[in-house]
Amino acid sequence: MNRKFNIIFILISVSLLAILFIVVNQFGLLKVKYDRALAFTSKSIQTDMIENLKNHNVPYKADEEGFIYYPSEHESLVESILQTVEKKHTKPHVIFSDDEIKGYFTNLLDEARIPFRIRKLDVTGKESIEWDWIYNDEAHKLYRKAIRIATGHSQNPNIFFQDSEKKNIFLTVLEKEGIPYQLKKLNGIGEYYIEWAWKHDEKVQKIITEVRERKTEIAKERCRIVFQNPEQKTYFLDLLKEDNIPYKLGEIEVPGLDIADSEFIEWNCEHDDKVQLLIKKVKRAN
């Protein structure tokens, strides 16, 4: 009799717990911490990302400004989904302002039988050469070769990152690897590209690949930014203080750097998701 009673009691308890879980989950009483964020400038990519998150049962929140927020415990899965979505919507490409380099590059692509497409950019009028991801490694090697042929090694290899997080990671890795670099100002837009010597190019290209594919954790220590606008810098520092995010100021010491204000703001990269939102807030305010 007691055994039968115990079995009934256990079944009732399990049923009540199941009902309680359903009720709590249904009414959102289980708090989900959305402590990671992604920003998208393309609505179609954001929409595709949302569909993939749904398919993988990843909880998320999205807003009209292009942000998607998700819990950090799903970060590895989200990174994997993001890579797939980005590859679906974008093709590897280079933008040319030098016709000679472009000519060498297209000839090399033809010789290697790599199909490509030339597309004119509406805003700048410059031309972009695109190819499929399957040819990406070989195309990049040919691009470097085209530059070397056209410049006779007189023009150093360089890169420009629109993504400030990736730029920070890239610079930190260069410093850790002891690879000297220079920051060169892009005409008229207040941004900087990163330049290094040809003798380091093979190693740097591997670093670029790791940074772009998010395969490196080397730089998850300190992140930094340089503001050329004093008002933006002051506002940014105020936001860091309001959010209790520790930071430090320092001077960039890079040979060949020619900027009026070389003071950087540095923070621990564990706060970087939140800091990137603050940076966007600063830029929207000006």
RALIN-V368605 format. One record per residue. N is the residue number from 1. RES is the residue in three letters. NEAR is the number of other ideal C-beta (glycine too) atoms within 10 Angstrom. Layout:
# RALIN-V368605
n-><N	N>
res-><RES	RES>
near-><NEAR	NEAR>
This chain:
# RALIN-V368605
n-><1	2	3	4	5	6	7	8	9	10	11	12	13	14	15	16	17	18	19	20	21	22	23	24	25	26	27	28	29	30	31	32	33	34	35	36	37	38	39	40	41	42	43	44	45	46	47	48	49	50	51	52	53	54	55	56	57	58	59	60	61	62	63	64	65	66	67	68	69	70	71	72	73	74	75	76	77	78	79	80	81	82	83	84	85	86	87	88	89	90	91	92	93	94	95	96	97	98	99	100	101	102	103	104	105	106	107	108	109	110	111	112	113	114	115	116	117	118	119	120	121	122	123	124	125	126	127	128	129	130	131	132	133	134	135	136	137	138	139	140	141	142	143	144	145	146	147	148	149	150	151	152	153	154	155	156	157	158	159	160	161	162	163	164	165	166	167	168	169	170	171	172	173	174	175	176	177	178	179	180	181	182	183	184	185	186	187	188	189	190	191	192	193	194	195	196	197	198	199	200	201	202	203	204	205	206	207	208	209	210	211	212	213	214	215	216	217	218	219	220	221	222	223	224	225	226	227	228	229	230	231	232	233	234	235	236	237	238	239	240	241	242	243	244	245	246	247	248	249	250	251	252	253	254	255	256	257	258	259	260	261	262	263	264	265	266	267	268	269	270	271	272	273	274	275	276	277	278	279	280	281	282	283	284	285	286>
res-><MET	ASN	ARG	LYS	PHE	ASN	ILE	ILE	PHE	ILE	LEU	ILE	SER	VAL	SER	LEU	LEU	ALA	ILE	LEU	PHE	ILE	VAL	VAL	ASN	GLN	PHE	GLY	LEU	LEU	LYS	VAL	LYS	TYR	ASP	ARG	ALA	LEU	ALA	PHE	THR	SER	LYS	SER	ILE	GLN	THR	ASP	MET	ILE	GLU	ASN	LEU	LYS	ASN	HIS	ASN	VAL	PRO	TYR	LYS	ALA	ASP	GLU	GLU	GLY	PHE	ILE	TYR	TYR	PRO	SER	GLU	HIS	GLU	SER	LEU	VAL	GLU	SER	ILE	LEU	GLN	THR	VAL	GLU	LYS	LYS	HIS	THR	LYS	PRO	HIS	VAL	ILE	PHE	SER	ASP	ASP	GLU	ILE	LYS	GLY	TYR	PHE	THR	ASN	LEU	LEU	ASP	GLU	ALA	ARG	ILE	PRO	PHE	ARG	ILE	ARG	LYS	LEU	ASP	VAL	THR	GLY	LYS	GLU	SER	ILE	GLU	TRP	ASP	TRP	ILE	TYR	ASN	ASP	GLU	ALA	HIS	LYS	LEU	TYR	ARG	LYS	ALA	ILE	ARG	ILE	ALA	THR	GLY	HIS	SER	GLN	ASN	PRO	ASN	ILE	PHE	PHE	GLN	ASP	SER	GLU	LYS	LYS	ASN	ILE	PHE	LEU	THR	VAL	LEU	GLU	LYS	GLU	GLY	ILE	PRO	TYR	GLN	LEU	LYS	LYS	LEU	ASN	GLY	ILE	GLY	GLU	TYR	TYR	ILE	GLU	TRP	ALA	TRP	LYS	HIS	ASP	GLU	LYS	VAL	GLN	LYS	ILE	ILE	THR	GLU	VAL	ARG	GLU	ARG	LYS	THR	GLU	ILE	ALA	LYS	GLU	ARG	CYS	ARG	ILE	VAL	PHE	GLN	ASN	PRO	GLU	GLN	LYS	THR	TYR	PHE	LEU	ASP	LEU	LEU	LYS	GLU	ASP	ASN	ILE	PRO	TYR	LYS	LEU	GLY	GLU	ILE	GLU	VAL	PRO	GLY	LEU	ASP	ILE	ALA	ASP	SER	GLU	PHE	ILE	GLU	TRP	ASN	CYS	GLU	HIS	ASP	ASP	LYS	VAL	GLN	LEU	LEU	ILE	LYS	LYS	VAL	LYS	ARG	ALA	ASN>
near-><5	6	7	8	9	10	10	10	10	10	10	10	10	10	10	10	10	10	10	11	11	10	10	11	10	9	8	8	9	10	6	13	11	14	13	18	16	20	14	21	8	13	10	11	18	19	13	18	25	16	12	18	22	11	9	12	8	19	15	18	11	17	10	6	9	15	15	21	18	24	15	12	13	17	14	9	15	21	14	13	20	18	14	11	21	15	13	13	12	12	16	17	14	17	13	18	10	14	10	12	19	19	14	20	24	17	13	18	20	11	9	12	7	17	11	17	11	12	14	9	10	6	5	10	8	12	15	15	20	15	21	14	12	10	17	15	12	14	24	16	14	21	21	16	13	23	22	17	16	17	16	8	12	8	14	16	20	15	17	12	19	8	13	17	20	16	21	24	26	23	21	20	18	19	14	12	12	7	16	13	22	17	19	16	14	10	6	6	7	11	15	18	14	20	16	19	14	16	9	18	17	10	13	22	16	11	21	19	14	17	24	18	10	14	11	17	10	14	23	13	12	15	24	19	20	15	20	14	14	10	11	16	19	12	17	22	15	12	18	18	11	9	12	7	15	10	17	11	11	12	8	14	7	15	7	10	15	10	15	6	13	15	12	17	19	15	20	15	19	11	17	20	16	16	25	19	16	19	18	16	12	21	12	8	11	8>
